[in-house]
């Protein structure tokens, strides 16, 4: 084996290990056997946040609004609840529950600029 092949093999092994880890983490957080997904809003010093819960366990703890710069929570309980409901919908559709400003503007949970 040449020296040039060793880094390629090492990189490939790291990528495969990372992919397996992500799949295992996501699948362990997904609802099992038709369990209901719910959310609970909470107030904190930085604003409002929410937890996505299934089977009595928290699968997502969102203490900040990911569309805002910095580490600020949602301004209101209603905003946190609206985002939580969208996240639940995305999970049920098998989509990644990621947010950014354009997605939040499309859903109406973030004002259009």
Steps between C-alpha positions, in 0.01 A plus 500: 500500500642836406512798729253690277229233547513505881345850541224412250413184689508686831271775366260242358490317834427824689221594256339157532524510881345847508214391273427196717500718812255750349265224385506333842439827684214602271333160504520476879327839528221419255160397634451126529186293436274795424579691818351847503725801457417795723672820605540692824593868502715637779607846609862574577722803549580522125132483393277206413598152383338163444555128542373240254389197700406144406441205727581713805848590375632823357635448149563869420583773751490838322596782735588753227341623180733354236407769247628781721864595544648433840341285767160663541182314577168555328340836581164348594351171602286510185811519277660206681178299470465578128856383428451189715187409302692540173784281631250228591351522151845467341586198716172331406583555131846350552669834434790649693348752743746776409411868482642810343357846435347423155324188636365695797379779269316246282326355805415842641698458823751769401416838346589552134780752451 
